[in-house]
């Protein structure tokens, strides 16, 4: 293990693929999807069931996120959602990060 790997915090979330998320939604599983993109990004494309709380507003709106179920965090390509999933996971939420973000979701739907 490199010194860089030793310095990295333990991952406090699990990755989920676009196909796995699609299966959850198709089965009717109660899935809370947190979209951390900015409103102008959401205006271009959004998942119907997603709740938009931009990453920039998360500190003020964190109490809107339920703690009684898993939270799937999404963004455009997976970077911001990974950061948010980590922070929420470290603070008691059960979080999943959509690997590849909504770009992977769009690609999986074609």
C-alpha positions as CSV (number, residue, x, y, z in Angstrom):
1,X,0.0,0.0,0.0
2,X,1.4,3.4,-1.0
3,X,1.6,6.3,1.5
4,X,-1.0,8.1,-0.6
5,X,-3.5,5.2,-0.1
6,X,-2.8,5.2,3.6
7,X,-3.7,8.9,3.8
8,X,-7.0,8.5,2.0
9,X,-10.1,8.3,4.2
10,X,-12.1,5.1,4.2
11,X,-14.8,5.2,1.6
12,X,-18.1,6.0,3.4
13,X,-20.3,5.2,0.5
14,X,-20.9,2.5,-2.1
15,X,-20.9,3.0,-5.9
16,X,-24.0,2.0,-7.9
17,X,-24.1,1.7,-11.7
18,X,-26.7,3.2,-14.0
19,X,-28.0,-0.2,-14.7
20,X,-28.4,-1.0,-11.0
21,X,-30.2,2.2,-10.4
22,X,-32.5,1.6,-13.3
23,X,-33.4,-1.8,-11.9
24,X,-34.2,-0.3,-8.5
25,X,-36.4,2.3,-10.1
26,X,-38.1,-0.3,-12.3
27,X,-38.9,-2.5,-9.3
28,X,-40.5,0.4,-7.5
29,X,-37.9,0.4,-4.7
30,X,-38.2,3.5,-2.6
31,X,-35.1,5.3,-3.8
32,X,-34.2,8.8,-2.7
33,X,-32.1,10.4,-5.5
34,X,-30.2,13.5,-4.6
35,X,-29.0,15.5,-7.6
36,X,-26.2,17.9,-6.5
37,X,-25.8,19.7,-9.8
38,X,-26.6,23.4,-10.2
39,X,-30.1,24.4,-11.4
40,X,-28.9,25.4,-14.9
41,X,-27.5,21.8,-15.3
42,X,-30.8,20.3,-14.0
43,X,-32.7,22.4,-16.5
44,X,-31.0,20.6,-19.4
45,X,-31.7,17.1,-18.1
46,X,-32.9,15.5,-14.8
47,X,-34.2,12.3,-13.4
48,X,-37.9,12.7,-12.8
49,X,-37.7,11.4,-9.2
50,X,-34.5,13.3,-8.2
51,X,-34.5,16.0,-5.6
52,X,-32.1,18.8,-6.5
53,X,-30.0,20.3,-3.8
54,X,-26.9,21.8,-5.4
55,X,-23.6,21.0,-3.8
56,X,-23.1,24.7,-3.1
57,X,-26.3,24.7,-1.0
58,X,-25.9,21.4,0.8
59,X,-24.6,22.9,4.1
60,X,-27.8,25.0,4.5
61,X,-30.2,22.2,3.3
62,X,-28.7,19.0,4.6
63,X,-31.7,18.5,7.0
64,X,-33.9,18.0,3.9
65,X,-32.1,14.7,3.1
66,X,-33.8,11.7,4.8
67,X,-31.8,9.5,7.1
68,X,-34.2,6.6,7.1
69,X,-33.3,5.2,3.7
70,X,-30.5,5.0,1.2
71,X,-29.6,8.2,-0.7
72,X,-28.3,7.8,-4.2
73,X,-26.2,10.9,-5.0
74,X,-25.9,12.0,-8.6
75,X,-24.1,14.7,-10.6
76,X,-23.0,15.1,-14.2
77,X,-20.0,12.8,-14.2
78,X,-19.7,11.4,-10.7
79,X,-17.1,13.7,-9.2
80,X,-19.2,16.0,-7.1
81,X,-21.6,13.2,-6.1
82,X,-18.6,11.2,-4.9
83,X,-17.6,14.0,-2.6
84,X,-21.1,14.6,-1.3
85,X,-21.7,10.8,-0.8
86,X,-18.5,10.7,1.2
87,X,-19.4,13.6,3.5
88,X,-22.9,12.4,4.0
89,X,-21.7,8.8,4.7
90,X,-19.2,10.1,7.2
91,X,-22.1,11.9,9.0
92,X,-24.5,8.9,9.3
93,X,-26.4,8.7,6.0
94,X,-26.4,5.5,3.9
95,X,-25.1,6.8,0.6
96,X,-24.6,5.4,-2.9
97,X,-22.7,7.3,-5.6
98,X,-23.9,6.9,-9.2
99,X,-20.7,5.9,-10.9
100,X,-20.1,7.9,-14.0
101,X,-22.9,10.3,-13.1
102,X,-25.8,11.2,-15.3
103,X,-23.6,10.8,-18.3
104,X,-23.5,7.1,-17.6
105,X,-27.3,7.1,-17.0
106,X,-27.9,8.7,-20.4
107,X,-25.6,6.2,-22.1
108,X,-27.3,3.2,-20.4
109,X,-30.7,4.4,-21.6
110,X,-29.8,4.4,-25.3
